[in-house]
Amino acid sequence: MKAYACVVVCVAVCLMGFFACGCQEEQASDPDIGNVRKHRLIAAENRDLQGRIADLEAEVELLKADHATTLDARQEELEACQADRDQWKAKAEKGVAEEVSTVMAAVMMQNEQLKAENQTLKAELAALKGEQPPAQEPNQPPLPPLQ
């Protein structure tokens, strides 16, 4: 029986040795499987992120094109407004110049009337005093218009 017990113990030790070696191999390959899974997850995440980057770059390009279109439209509006402003400014300056010339003409005409009336009054005053009427003053050229 001793021999039988020795054989059983040897077989048991050998089996335990085989199991221990097998378990170690499994444990050794387990980290590799975990690393492969991690690498696959990272690769999938990278693909997703690259897809998002491509989508965002396309959106940026669309926004740039939209901005350029809007900027061109605003530039055209600005140029149209500046042209309108220049036309209104020219009309205003022309209107002011016409108004000034009209007022100046009225003032000059009134000035001539007052000069004539002044000469008439001087002649009447001299006649009332019994003096000889003063000689007519030569017409002086009108003053240049004010600017």
N, CA, C and O atoms as a GROMACS GRO file, in nm:
protein
  588
    1MET      N    1   0.078  -0.114   0.000
    1MET     CA    2   0.000   0.000   0.000
    1MET      C    3   0.084   0.124   0.000
    1MET      O    4   0.045   0.230  -0.049
    2LYS      N    5   0.194   0.110   0.053
    2LYS     CA    6   0.285   0.222   0.052
    2LYS      C    7   0.319   0.260  -0.091
    2LYS      O    8   0.328   0.378  -0.123
    3ALA      N    9   0.335   0.165  -0.172
    3ALA     CA   10   0.367   0.195  -0.310
    3ALA      C   11   0.248   0.262  -0.378
    3ALA      O   12   0.262   0.354  -0.458
    4TYR      N   13   0.133   0.210  -0.342
    4TYR     CA   14   0.014   0.270  -0.400
    4TYR      C   15   0.000   0.414  -0.354
    4TYR      O   16  -0.037   0.498  -0.436
    5ALA      N   17   0.025   0.446  -0.233
    5ALA     CA   18   0.016   0.581  -0.178
    5ALA      C   19   0.122   0.670  -0.241
    5ALA      O   20   0.097   0.788  -0.269
    6CYS      N   21   0.240   0.614  -0.264
    6CYS     CA   22   0.344   0.693  -0.330
    6CYS      C   23   0.305   0.728  -0.471
    6CYS      O   24   0.327   0.840  -0.516
    7VAL      N   25   0.247   0.635  -0.541
    7VAL     CA   26   0.206   0.662  -0.678
    7VAL      C   27   0.096   0.768  -0.678
    7VAL      O   28   0.097   0.859  -0.761
    8VAL      N   29   0.004   0.758  -0.587
    8VAL     CA   30  -0.106   0.855  -0.580
    8VAL      C   31  -0.049   0.992  -0.546
    8VAL      O   32  -0.091   1.092  -0.605
    9VAL      N   33   0.043   1.000  -0.456
    9VAL     CA   34   0.103   1.128  -0.419
    9VAL      C   35   0.180   1.182  -0.538
    9VAL      O   36   0.173   1.302  -0.566
   10CYS      N   37   0.254   1.097  -0.608
   10CYS     CA   38   0.330   1.145  -0.726
   10CYS      C   39   0.237   1.195  -0.834
   10CYS      O   40   0.261   1.298  -0.897
   11VAL      N   41   0.131   1.120  -0.856
   11VAL     CA   42   0.035   1.163  -0.957
   11VAL      C   43  -0.028   1.295  -0.915
   11VAL      O   44  -0.044   1.385  -0.997
   12ALA      N   45  -0.061   1.307  -0.790
   12ALA     CA   46  -0.123   1.430  -0.740
   12ALA      C   47  -0.026   1.548  -0.756
   12ALA      O   48  -0.067   1.656  -0.797
   13VAL      N   49   0.100   1.528  -0.724
   13VAL     CA   50   0.200   1.634  -0.736
   13VAL      C   51   0.216   1.672  -0.882
   13VAL      O   52   0.226   1.789  -0.916
   14CYS      N   53   0.219   1.570  -0.970
   14CYS     CA   54   0.234   1.600  -1.113
   14CYS      C   55   0.114   1.677  -1.166
   14CYS      O   56   0.130   1.773  -1.242
   15LEU      N   57  -0.005   1.636  -1.127
   15LEU     CA   58  -0.126   1.706  -1.170
   15LEU      C   59  -0.126   1.851  -1.120
   15LEU      O   60  -0.162   1.943  -1.193
   16MET      N   61  -0.085   1.866  -0.999
   16MET     CA   62  -0.080   2.003  -0.944
   16MET      C   63   0.024   2.086  -1.020
   16MET      O   64   0.005   2.205  -1.044
   17GLY      N   65   0.133   2.020  -1.056
   17GLY     CA   66   0.235   2.090  -1.134
   17GLY      C   67   0.182   2.131  -1.271
   17GLY      O   68   0.206   2.243  -1.317
   18PHE      N   69   0.107   2.039  -1.335
   18PHE     CA   70   0.048   2.072  -1.465
   18PHE      C   71  -0.055   2.185  -1.452
   18PHE      O   72  -0.057   2.278  -1.533
   19PHE      N   73  -0.137   2.177  -1.351
   19PHE     CA   74  -0.238   2.282  -1.330
   19PHE      C   75  -0.173   2.417  -1.300
   19PHE      O   76  -0.218   2.521  -1.348
   20ALA      N   77  -0.068   2.413  -1.222
   20ALA     CA   78   0.002   2.536  -1.188
   20ALA      C   79   0.065   2.597  -1.311
   20ALA      O   80   0.061   2.719  -1.329
   21CYS      N   81   0.124   2.514  -1.396
   21CYS     CA   82   0.183   2.566  -1.519
   21CYS      C   83   0.076   2.620  -1.612
   21CYS      O   84   0.094   2.724  -1.675
   22GLY      N   85  -0.034   2.549  -1.621
   22GLY     CA   86  -0.144   2.593  -1.708
   22GLY      C   87  -0.205   2.724  -1.659
   22GLY      O   88  -0.237   2.811  -1.739
   23CYS      N   89  -0.219   2.737  -1.532
   23CYS     CA   90  -0.275   2.861  -1.476
   23CYS      C   91  -0.181   2.977  -1.500
   23CYS      O   92  -0.225   3.089  -1.528
   24GLN      N   93  -0.053   2.951  -1.488
   24GLN     CA   94   0.041   3.059  -1.510
   24GLN      C   95   0.038   3.105  -1.653
   24GLN      O   96   0.049   3.225  -1.680
   25GLU      N   97   0.024   3.014  -1.746
   25GLU     CA   98   0.017   3.053  -1.886
   25GLU      C   99  -0.108   3.136  -1.912
   25GLU      O  100  -0.105   3.235  -1.984
   26GLU      N  101  -0.218   3.093  -1.853
   26GLU     CA  102  -0.342   3.168  -1.871
   26GLU      C  103  -0.328   3.308  -1.814
   26GLU      O  104  -0.369   3.405  -1.876
   27GLN      N  105  -0.269   3.317  -1.696
   27GLN     CA  106  -0.252   3.447  -1.634
   27GLN      C  107  -0.154   3.533  -1.716
   27GLN      O  108  -0.170   3.654  -1.726
   28ALA      N  109  -0.056   3.468  -1.773
   28ALA     CA  110   0.041   3.542  -1.852
   28ALA      C  111  -0.024   3.593  -1.980
   28ALA      O  112   0.006   3.704  -2.024
   29SER      N  113  -0.112   3.516  -2.041
   29SER     CA  114  -0.175   3.560  -2.164
   29SER      C  115  -0.291   3.656  -2.135
   29SER      O  116  -0.331   3.731  -2.224
   30ASP      N  117  -0.345   3.656  -2.015
   30ASP     CA  118  -0.456   3.744  -1.978
   30ASP      C  119  -0.420   3.891  -1.996
   30ASP      O  120  -0.501   3.965  -2.053
   31PRO      N  121  -0.304   3.939  -1.950
   31PRO     CA  122  -0.271   4.080  -1.972
   31PRO      C  123  -0.261   4.113  -2.120
   31PRO      O  124  -0.294   4.225  -2.159
   32ASP      N  125  -0.217   4.021  -2.202
   32ASP     CA  126  -0.210   4.048  -2.345
   32ASP      C  127  -0.350   4.068  -2.402
   32ASP      O  128  -0.371   4.156  -2.486
   33ILE      N  129  -0.444   3.986  -2.357
   33ILE     CA  130  -0.582   4.002  -2.403
   33ILE      C  131  -0.637   4.137  -2.357
   33ILE      O  132  -0.706   4.204  -2.434
   34GLY      N  133  -0.609   4.176  -2.236
   34GLY     CA  134  -0.652   4.307  -2.184
   34GLY      C  135  -0.590   4.420  -2.264
   34GLY      O  136  -0.658   4.518  -2.294
   35ASN      N  137  -0.462   4.408  -2.298
   35ASN     CA  138  -0.396   4.511  -2.377
   35ASN      C  139  -0.455   4.520  -2.516
   35ASN      O  140  -0.472   4.630  -2.570
   36VAL      N  141  -0.486   4.405  -2.576
   36VAL     CA  142  -0.546   4.403  -2.709
   36VAL      C  143  -0.681   4.472  -2.705
   36VAL      O  144  -0.714   4.551  -2.793
   37ARG      N  145  -0.759   4.444  -2.602
   37ARG     CA  146  -0.889   4.509  -2.588
   37ARG      C  147  -0.873   4.660  -2.570
   37ARG      O  148  -0.945   4.738  -2.631
   38LYS      N  149  -0.777   4.699  -2.487
   38LYS     CA  150  -0.752   4.843  -2.466
   38LYS      C  151  -0.712   4.909  -2.597
   38LYS      O  152  -0.760   5.017  -2.630
   39HIS      N  153  -0.624   4.843  -2.671
   39HIS     CA  154  -0.577   4.898  -2.798
   39HIS      C  155  -0.692   4.910  -2.898
   39HIS      O  156  -0.702   5.008  -2.972
   40ARG      N  157  -0.779   4.810  -2.900
   40ARG     CA  158  -0.895   4.815  -2.989
   40ARG      C  159  -0.989   4.929  -2.950
   40ARG      O  160  -1.039   5.002  -3.036
   41LEU      N  161  -1.012   4.944  -2.820
   41LEU     CA  162  -1.097   5.054  -2.774
   41LEU      C  163  -1.037   5.190  -2.809
   41LEU      O  164  -1.107   5.281  -2.854
   42ILE      N  165  -0.908   5.202  -2.789
   42ILE     CA  166  -0.839   5.328  -2.821
   42ILE      C  167  -0.846   5.354  -2.971
   42ILE      O  168  -0.868   5.468  -3.013
   43ALA      N  169  -0.827   5.250  -3.052
   43ALA     CA  170  -0.834   5.267  -3.198
   43ALA      C  171  -0.974   5.308  -3.240
   43ALA      O  172  -0.990   5.394  -3.327
   44ALA      N  173  -1.077   5.246  -3.181
   44ALA     CA  174  -1.216   5.282  -3.214
   44ALA      C  175  -1.243   5.427  -3.173
   44ALA      O  176  -1.307   5.502  -3.247
   45GLU      N  177  -1.196   5.466  -3.056
   45GLU     CA  178  -1.215   5.604  -3.010
   45GLU      C  179  -1.142   5.702  -3.102
   45GLU      O  180  -1.193   5.810  -3.132
   46ASN      N  181  -1.022   5.665  -3.145
   46ASN     CA  182  -0.948   5.751  -3.239
   46ASN      C  183  -1.023   5.768  -3.370
   46ASN      O  184  -1.029   5.879  -3.424
   47ARG      N  185  -1.082   5.658  -3.422
   47ARG     CA  186  -1.160   5.668  -3.546
   47ARG      C  187  -1.280   5.762  -3.526
   47ARG      O  188  -1.310   5.844  -3.613
   48ASP      N  189  -1.347   5.748  -3.412
   48ASP     CA  190  -1.461   5.836  -3.384
   48ASP      C  191  -1.417   5.982  -3.376
   48ASP      O  192  -1.482   6.071  -3.431
   49LEU      N  193  -1.307   6.004  -3.307
   49LEU     CA  194  -1.257   6.142  -3.294
   49LEU      C  195  -1.215   6.199  -3.428
   49LEU      O  196  -1.238   6.317  -3.455
   50GLN      N  197  -1.152   6.117  -3.512
   50GLN     CA  198  -1.112   6.165  -3.645
   50GLN      C  199  -1.235   6.199  -3.729
   50GLN      O  200  -1.235   6.295  -3.805
   51GLY      N  201  -1.341   6.118  -3.714
   51GLY     CA  202  -1.466   6.149  -3.784
   51GLY      C  203  -1.526   6.280  -3.736
   51GLY      O  204  -1.574   6.360  -3.816
   52ARG      N  205  -1.522   6.302  -3.605
   52ARG     CA  206  -1.574   6.429  -3.550
   52ARG      C  207  -1.489   6.547  -3.597
   52ARG      O  208  -1.542   6.653  -3.628
   53ILE      N  209  -1.358   6.527  -3.602
   53ILE     CA  210  -1.270   6.634  -3.649
   53ILE      C  211  -1.302   6.667  -3.794
   53ILE      O  212  -1.309   6.785  -3.831
   54ALA      N  213  -1.322   6.566  -3.876
   54ALA     CA  214  -1.355   6.589  -4.017
   54ALA      C  215  -1.488   6.664  -4.028
   54ALA      O  216  -1.501   6.756  -4.109
   55ASP      N  217  -1.588   6.624  -3.947
   55ASP     CA  218  -1.717   6.693  -3.948
   55ASP      C  219  -1.701   6.839  -3.906
   55ASP      O  220  -1.759   6.928  -3.968
   56LEU      N  221  -1.623   6.862  -3.801
   56LEU     CA  222  -1.603   6.999  -3.753
   56LEU      C  223  -1.526   7.084  -3.855
   56LEU      O  224  -1.555   7.202  -3.872
   57GLU      N  225  -1.428   7.023  -3.923
   57GLU     CA  226  -1.355   7.097  -4.025
   57GLU      C  227  -1.447   7.135  -4.140
   57GLU      O  228  -1.438   7.245  -4.195
   58ALA      N  229  -1.537   7.043  -4.178
   58ALA     CA  230  -1.634   7.073  -4.284
   58ALA      C  231  -1.727   7.186  -4.239
   58ALA      O  232  -1.761   7.274  -4.318
   59GLU      N  233  -1.767   7.183  -4.113
   59GLU     CA  234  -1.854   7.289  -4.061
   59GLU      C  235  -1.781   7.423  -4.059
   59GLU      O  236  -1.839   7.527  -4.090
   60VAL      N  237  -1.654   7.421  -4.022
   60VAL     CA  238  -1.574   7.544  -4.022
   60VAL      C  239  -1.565   7.602  -4.163
   60VAL      O  240  -1.578   7.722  -4.182
   61GLU      N  241  -1.544   7.516  -4.261
   61GLU     CA  242  -1.537   7.563  -4.400
   61GLU      C  243  -1.670   7.624  -4.444
   61GLU      O  244  -1.672   7.727  -4.511
   62LEU      N  245  -1.781   7.560  -4.406
   62LEU     CA  246  -1.912   7.616  -4.439
   62LEU      C  247  -1.932   7.752  -4.372
   62LEU      O  248  -1.983   7.846  -4.434
   63LEU      N  249  -1.890   7.762  -4.247
   63LEU     CA  250  -1.903   7.890  -4.176
   63LEU      C  251  -1.815   7.997  -4.239
   63LEU      O  252  -1.856   8.113  -4.248
   64LYS      N  253  -1.695   7.959  -4.282
   64LYS     CA  254  -1.607   8.055  -4.349
   64LYS      C  255  -1.670   8.105  -4.479
   64LYS      O  256  -1.667   8.225  -4.508
   65ALA      N  257  -1.727   8.013  -4.556
   65ALA     CA  258  -1.792   8.051  -4.682
   65ALA      C  259  -1.911   8.142  -4.655
   65ALA      O  260  -1.932   8.241  -4.725
   66ASP      N  261  -1.990   8.107  -4.554
   66ASP     CA  262  -2.107   8.189  -4.518
   66ASP      C  263  -2.062   8.327  -4.472
   66ASP      O  264  -2.122   8.428  -4.508
   67HIS      N  265  -1.956   8.331  -4.392
   67HIS     CA  266  -1.904   8.459  -4.344
   67HIS      C  267  -1.853   8.544  -4.460
   67HIS      O  268  -1.877   8.665  -4.465
   68ALA      N  269  -1.784   8.481  -4.553
   68ALA     CA  270  -1.733   8.556  -4.669
   68ALA      C  271  -1.848   8.612  -4.752
   68ALA      O  272  -1.842   8.726  -4.798
   69THR      N  273  -1.952   8.532  -4.771
   69THR     CA  274  -2.069   8.579  -4.847
   69THR      C  275  -2.135   8.697  -4.775
   69THR      O  276  -2.168   8.798  -4.837
   70THR      N  277  -2.152   8.683  -4.644
   70THR     CA  278  -2.214   8.790  -4.565
   70THR      C  279  -2.127   8.915  -4.569
   70THR      O  280  -2.178   9.027  -4.581
   71LEU      N  281  -1.996   8.897  -4.559
   71LEU     CA  282  -1.905   9.011  -4.562
   71LEU      C  283  -1.911   9.083  -4.696
   71LEU      O  284  -1.909   9.206  -4.701
   72ASP      N  285  -1.918   9.007  -4.805
   72ASP     CA  286  -1.931   9.068  -4.938
   72ASP      C  287  -2.061   9.147  -4.951
   72ASP      O  288  -2.062   9.258  -5.005
   73ALA      N  289  -2.170   9.090  -4.899
   73ALA     CA  290  -2.299   9.159  -4.905
   73ALA      C  291  -2.293   9.288  -4.823
   73ALA      O  292  -2.344   9.391  -4.867
   74ARG      N  293  -2.233   9.283  -4.707
   74ARG     CA  294  -2.222   9.404  -4.622
   74ARG      C  295  -2.133   9.509  -4.689
   74ARG      O  296  -2.160   9.629  -4.678
   75GLN      N  297  -2.029   9.464  -4.757
   75GLN     CA  298  -1.941   9.557  -4.826
   75GLN      C  299  -2.017   9.628  -4.938
   75GLN      O  300  -2.002   9.749  -4.957
   76GLU      N  301  -2.099   9.552  -5.013
   76GLU     CA  302  -2.179   9.613  -5.119
   76GLU      C  303  -2.279   9.712  -5.061
   76GLU      O  304  -2.299   9.820  -5.117
   77GLU      N  305  -2.342   9.677  -4.948
   77GLU     CA  306  -2.435   9.769  -4.882
   77GLU      C  307  -2.362   9.896  -4.838
   77GLU      O  308  -2.415  10.006  -4.853
   78LEU      N  309  -2.242   9.879  -4.784
   78LEU     CA  310  -2.164   9.994  -4.740
   78LEU      C  311  -2.133  10.087  -4.856
   78LEU      O  312  -2.147  10.209  -4.846
   79GLU      N  313  -2.091  10.028  -4.968
   79GLU     CA  314  -2.058  10.110  -5.085
   79GLU      C  315  -2.182  10.182  -5.138
   79GLU      O  316  -2.174  10.298  -5.178
   80ALA      N  317  -2.298  10.113  -5.136
   80ALA     CA  318  -2.422  10.177  -5.181
   80ALA      C  319  -2.460  10.292  -5.088
   80ALA      O  320  -2.504  10.398  -5.134
   81CYS      N  321  -2.444  10.272  -4.959
   81CYS     CA  322  -2.475  10.377  -4.861
   81CYS      C  323  -2.380  10.497  -4.876
   81CYS      O  324  -2.421  10.612  -4.866
   82GLN      N  325  -2.253  10.467  -4.901
   82GLN     CA  326  -2.158  10.576  -4.920
   82GLN      C  327  -2.191  10.655  -5.046
   82GLN      O  328  -2.178  10.777  -5.047
   83ALA      N  329  -2.232  10.586  -5.151
   83ALA     CA  330  -2.271  10.656  -5.274
   83ALA      C  331  -2.394  10.743  -5.249
   83ALA      O  332  -2.399  10.857  -5.295
   84ASP      N  333  -2.494  10.689  -5.176
   84ASP     CA  334  -2.612  10.769  -5.142
   84ASP      C  335  -2.574  10.890  -5.057
   84ASP      O  336  -2.623  11.001  -5.079
   85ARG      N  337  -2.484  10.867  -4.960
   85ARG     CA  338  -2.440  10.977  -4.874
   85ARG      C  339  -2.373  11.085  -4.957
   85ARG      O  340  -2.398  11.204  -4.936
   86ASP      N  341  -2.287  11.045  -5.052
   86ASP     CA  342  -2.218  11.144  -5.136
   86ASP      C  343  -2.317  11.221  -5.222
   86ASP      O  344  -2.301  11.342  -5.243
   87GLN      N  345  -2.421  11.152  -5.274
   87GLN     CA  346  -2.522  11.222  -5.353
   87GLN      C  347  -2.599  11.322  -5.268
   87GLN      O  348  -2.622  11.436  -5.309
   88TRP      N  349  -2.638  11.279  -5.147
   88TRP     CA  350  -2.712  11.371  -5.060
   88TRP      C  351  -2.624  11.488  -5.018
   88TRP      O  352  -2.671  11.601  -5.005
   89LYS      N  353  -2.498  11.462  -4.996
   89LYS     CA  354  -2.405  11.568  -4.957
   89LYS      C  355  -2.392  11.669  -5.071
   89LYS      O  356  -2.393  11.790  -5.049
   90ALA      N  357  -2.379  11.618  -5.193
   90ALA     CA  358  -2.367  11.707  -5.309
   90ALA      C  359  -2.495  11.789  -5.326
   90ALA      O  360  -2.490  11.908  -5.354
   91LYS      N  361  -2.612  11.724  -5.307
   91LYS     CA  362  -2.738  11.796  -5.318
   91LYS      C  363  -2.749  11.903  -5.209
   91LYS      O  364  -2.796  12.014  -5.234
   92ALA      N  365  -2.703  11.868  -5.089
   92ALA     CA  366  -2.710  11.964  -4.979
   92ALA      C  367  -2.617  12.083  -5.007
   92ALA      O  368  -2.656  12.198  -4.987
   93GLU      N  369  -2.497  12.055  -5.054
   93GLU     CA  370  -2.404  12.164  -5.085
   93GLU      C  371  -2.458  12.250  -5.198
   93GLU      O  372  -2.446  12.373  -5.194
   94LYS      N  373  -2.517  12.186  -5.298
   94LYS     CA  374  -2.575  12.261  -5.409
   94LYS      C  375  -2.691  12.346  -5.359
   94LYS      O  376  -2.706  12.461  -5.398
   95GLY      N  377  -2.775  12.287  -5.272
   95GLY     CA  378  -2.887  12.361  -5.215
   95GLY      C  379  -2.841  12.479  -5.132
   95GLY      O  380  -2.899  12.587  -5.138
   96VAL      N  381  -2.735  12.458  -5.054
   96VAL     CA  382  -2.682  12.568  -4.971
   96VAL      C  383  -2.625  12.676  -5.061
   96VAL      O  384  -2.645  12.795  -5.037
   97ALA      N  385  -2.552  12.635  -5.164
   97ALA     CA  386  -2.494  12.734  -5.255
   97ALA      C  387  -2.604  12.813  -5.326
   97ALA      O  388  -2.592  12.935  -5.343
   98GLU      N  389  -2.710  12.745  -5.368
   98GLU     CA  390  -2.821  12.816  -5.434
   98GLU      C  391  -2.890  12.909  -5.336
   98GLU      O  392  -2.926  13.022  -5.371
   99GLU      N  393  -2.909  12.863  -5.213
   99GLU     CA  394  -2.974  12.946  -5.111
   99GLU      C  395  -2.889  13.069  -5.082
   99GLU      O  396  -2.941  13.180  -5.071
  100VAL      N  397  -2.758  13.048  -5.069
  100VAL     CA  398  -2.669  13.162  -5.042
  100VAL      C  399  -2.672  13.259  -5.159
  100VAL      O  400  -2.679  13.380  -5.139
  101SER      N  401  -2.668  13.207  -5.280
  101SER     CA  402  -2.670  13.298  -5.396
  101SER      C  403  -2.804  13.371  -5.404
  101SER      O  404  -2.807  13.489  -5.440
  102THR      N  405  -2.914  13.304  -5.372
  102THR     CA  406  -3.045  13.370  -5.372
  102THR      C  407  -3.050  13.480  -5.266
  102THR      O  408  -3.095  13.591  -5.294
  103VAL      N  409  -3.003  13.449  -5.147
  103VAL     CA  410  -3.002  13.548  -5.038
  103VAL      C  411  -2.909  13.663  -5.075
  103VAL      O  412  -2.942  13.780  -5.054
  104MET      N  413  -2.792  13.630  -5.129
  104MET     CA  414  -2.696  13.735  -5.166
  104MET      C  415  -2.757  13.825  -5.275
  104MET      O  416  -2.741  13.947  -5.271
  105ALA      N  417  -2.825  13.764  -5.370
  105ALA     CA  418  -2.887  13.845  -5.476
  105ALA      C  419  -2.992  13.938  -5.416
  105ALA      O  420  -3.001  14.055  -5.453
  106ALA      N  421  -3.072  13.886  -5.323
  106ALA     CA  422  -3.175  13.969  -5.258
  106ALA      C  423  -3.110  14.081  -5.178
  106ALA      O  424  -3.156  14.195  -5.181
  107VAL      N  425  -3.004  14.048  -5.106
  107VAL     CA  426  -2.936  14.149  -5.025
  107VAL      C  427  -2.872  14.255  -5.115
  107VAL      O  428  -2.880  14.374  -5.086
  108MET      N  429  -2.810  14.212  -5.224
  108MET     CA  430  -2.747  14.308  -5.315
  108MET      C  431  -2.852  14.398  -5.379
  108MET      O  432  -2.830  14.518  -5.394
  109MET      N  433  -2.966  14.341  -5.416
  109MET     CA  434  -3.072  14.421  -5.476
  109MET      C  435  -3.126  14.521  -5.374
  109MET      O  436  -3.151  14.637  -5.407
  110GLN      N  437  -3.144  14.474  -5.251
  110GLN     CA  438  -3.192  14.565  -5.146
  110GLN      C  439  -3.088  14.673  -5.119
  110GLN      O  440  -3.124  14.788  -5.092
  111ASN      N  441  -2.962  14.638  -5.124
  111ASN     CA  442  -2.855  14.736  -5.103
  111ASN      C  443  -2.859  14.843  -5.212
  111ASN      O  444  -2.843  14.962  -5.183
  112GLU      N  445  -2.879  14.801  -5.337
  112GLU     CA  446  -2.889  14.899  -5.446
  112GLU      C  447  -3.009  14.991  -5.427
  112GLU      O  448  -3.002  15.111  -5.452
  113GLN      N  449  -3.120  14.932  -5.383
  113GLN     CA  450  -3.239  15.014  -5.359
  113GLN      C  451  -3.213  15.115  -5.248
  113GLN      O  452  -3.251  15.232  -5.258
  114LEU      N  453  -3.147  15.068  -5.142
  114LEU     CA  454  -3.118  15.160  -5.031
  114LEU      C  455  -3.020  15.269  -5.074
  114LEU      O  456  -3.032  15.384  -5.030
  115LYS      N  457  -2.923  15.234  -5.159
  115LYS     CA  458  -2.831  15.338  -5.209
  115LYS      C  459  -2.907  15.442  -5.291
  115LYS      O  460  -2.885  15.562  -5.278
  116ALA      N  461  -2.997  15.392  -5.376
  116ALA     CA  462  -3.076  15.486  -5.458
  116ALA      C  463  -3.164  15.574  -5.369
  116ALA      O  464  -3.174  15.694  -5.390
  117GLU      N  465  -3.225  15.512  -5.271
  117GLU     CA  466  -3.310  15.589  -5.179
  117GLU      C  467  -3.227  15.689  -5.100
  117GLU      O  468  -3.270  15.802  -5.075
  118ASN      N  469  -3.106  15.647  -5.062
  118ASN     CA  470  -3.016  15.737  -4.989
  118ASN      C  471  -2.982  15.859  -5.075
  118ASN      O  472  -2.982  15.972  -5.026
  119GLN      N  473  -2.952  15.836  -5.203
  119GLN     CA  474  -2.920  15.948  -5.294
  119GLN      C  475  -3.041  16.041  -5.308
  119GLN      O  476  -3.027  16.163  -5.309
  120THR      N  477  -3.160  15.981  -5.320
  120THR     CA  478  -3.281  16.061  -5.334
  120THR      C  479  -3.302  16.144  -5.208
  120THR      O  480  -3.334  16.263  -5.217
  121LEU      N  481  -3.284  16.084  -5.093
  121LEU     CA  482  -3.303  16.157  -4.968
  121LEU      C  483  -3.199  16.267  -4.951
  121LEU      O  484  -3.231  16.375  -4.901
  122LYS      N  485  -3.076  16.242  -4.992
  122LYS     CA  486  -2.972  16.345  -4.984
  122LYS      C  487  -3.007  16.463  -5.075
  122LYS      O  488  -2.989  16.578  -5.037
  123ALA      N  489  -3.058  16.434  -5.193
  123ALA     CA  490  -3.096  16.540  -5.286
  123ALA      C  491  -3.214  16.620  -5.229
  123ALA      O  492  -3.214  16.743  -5.240
  124GLU      N  493  -3.313  16.553  -5.170
  124GLU     CA  494  -3.426  16.624  -5.110
  124GLU      C  495  -3.381  16.708  -4.993
  124GLU      O  496  -3.428  16.821  -4.977
  125LEU      N  497  -3.291  16.657  -4.912
  125LEU     CA  498  -3.240  16.732  -4.797
  125LEU      C  499  -3.164  16.855  -4.844
  125LEU      O  500  -3.179  16.963  -4.786
  126ALA      N  501  -3.084  16.840  -4.948
  126ALA     CA  502  -3.008  16.954  -5.000
  126ALA      C  503  -3.104  17.056  -5.059
  126ALA      O  504  -3.082  17.177  -5.047
  127ALA      N  505  -3.210  17.009  -5.124
  127ALA     CA  506  -3.307  17.101  -5.183
  127ALA      C  507  -3.380  17.176  -5.071
  127ALA      O  508  -3.407  17.296  -5.085
  128LEU      N  509  -3.412  17.110  -4.964
  128LEU     CA  510  -3.481  17.177  -4.853
  128LEU      C  511  -3.390  17.278  -4.786
  128LEU      O  512  -3.438  17.382  -4.740
  129LYS      N  513  -3.263  17.252  -4.779
  129LYS     CA  514  -3.170  17.344  -4.717
  129LYS      C  515  -3.133  17.455  -4.814
  129LYS      O  516  -3.074  17.555  -4.774
  130GLY      N  517  -3.166  17.437  -4.938
  130GLY     CA  518  -3.135  17.538  -5.037
  130GLY      C  519  -2.995  17.524  -5.092
  130GLY      O  520  -2.942  17.618  -5.150
  131GLU      N  521  -2.938  17.416  -5.075
  131GLU     CA  522  -2.804  17.393  -5.127
  131GLU      C  523  -2.813  17.319  -5.258
  131GLU      O  524  -2.917  17.267  -5.298
  132GLN      N  525  -2.702  17.318  -5.322
  132GLN     CA  526  -2.693  17.244  -5.447
  132GLN      C  527  -2.683  17.094  -5.414
  132GLN      O  528  -2.606  17.054  -5.327
  133PRO      N  529  -2.760  17.012  -5.484
  133PRO     CA  530  -2.755  16.870  -5.452
  133PRO      C  531  -2.616  16.814  -5.475
  133PRO      O  532  -2.547  16.853  -5.570
  134PRO      N  533  -2.574  16.725  -5.388
  134PRO     CA  534  -2.440  16.669  -5.403
  134PRO      C  535  -2.431  16.585  -5.529
  134PRO      O  536  -2.530  16.533  -5.579
  135ALA      N  537  -2.311  16.574  -5.578
  135ALA     CA  538  -2.288  16.495  -5.700
  135ALA      C  539  -2.315  16.348  -5.668
  135ALA      O  540  -2.292  16.300  -5.557
  136GLN      N  541  -2.363  16.283  -5.768
  136GLN     CA  542  -2.392  16.139  -5.750
  136GLN      C  543  -2.262  16.063  -5.727
  136GLN      O  544  -2.162  16.085  -5.795
  137GLU      N  545  -2.267  15.975  -5.632
  137GLU     CA  546  -2.150  15.892  -5.606
  137GLU      C  547  -2.139  15.788  -5.717
  137GLU      O  548  -2.239  15.731  -5.760
  138PRO      N  549  -2.019  15.764  -5.761
  138PRO     CA  550  -2.006  15.662  -5.866
  138PRO      C  551  -2.047  15.524  -5.810
  138PRO      O  552  -2.026  15.491  -5.693
  139ASN      N  553  -2.107  15.449  -5.900
  139ASN     CA  554  -2.145  15.313  -5.857
  139ASN      C  555  -2.021  15.232  -5.827
  139ASN      O  556  -1.931  15.218  -5.910
  140GLN      N  557  -2.020  15.181  -5.710
  140GLN     CA  558  -1.908  15.095  -5.671
  140GLN      C  559  -1.944  14.951  -5.709
  140GLN      O  560  -2.060  14.911  -5.704
  141PRO      N  561  -1.843  14.875  -5.746
  141PRO     CA  562  -1.874  14.735  -5.781
  141PRO      C  563  -1.924  14.660  -5.655
  141PRO      O  564  -1.882  14.689  -5.543
  142PRO      N  565  -2.011  14.568  -5.676
  142PRO     CA  566  -2.064  14.495  -5.560
  142PRO      C  567  -1.952  14.412  -5.494
  142PRO      O  568  -1.855  14.371  -5.557
  143LEU      N  569  -1.972  14.392  -5.367
  143LEU     CA  570  -1.876  14.312  -5.291
  143LEU      C  571  -1.883  14.165  -5.336
  143LEU      O  572  -1.989  14.116  -5.373
  144PRO      N  573  -1.771  14.097  -5.332
  144PRO     CA  574  -1.773  13.954  -5.368
  144PRO      C  575  -1.858  13.876  -5.266
  144PRO      O  576  -1.865  13.912  -5.149
  145PRO      N  577  -1.922  13.769  -5.313
  145PRO     CA  578  -2.007  13.692  -5.222
  145PRO      C  579  -1.923  13.625  -5.112
  145PRO      O  580  -1.808  13.586  -5.133
  146LEU      N  581  -1.985  13.614  -4.998
  146LEU     CA  582  -1.919  13.550  -4.884
  146LEU      C  583  -1.918  13.399  -4.904
  146LEU      O  584  -2.012  13.341  -4.959
  147GLN      N  585  -1.812  13.339  -4.858
  147GLN     CA  586  -1.804  13.193  -4.872
  147GLN      C  587  -1.802  13.128  -4.737
  147GLN      O  588  -1.796  13.006  -4.727
   0.00000   0.00000   0.00000
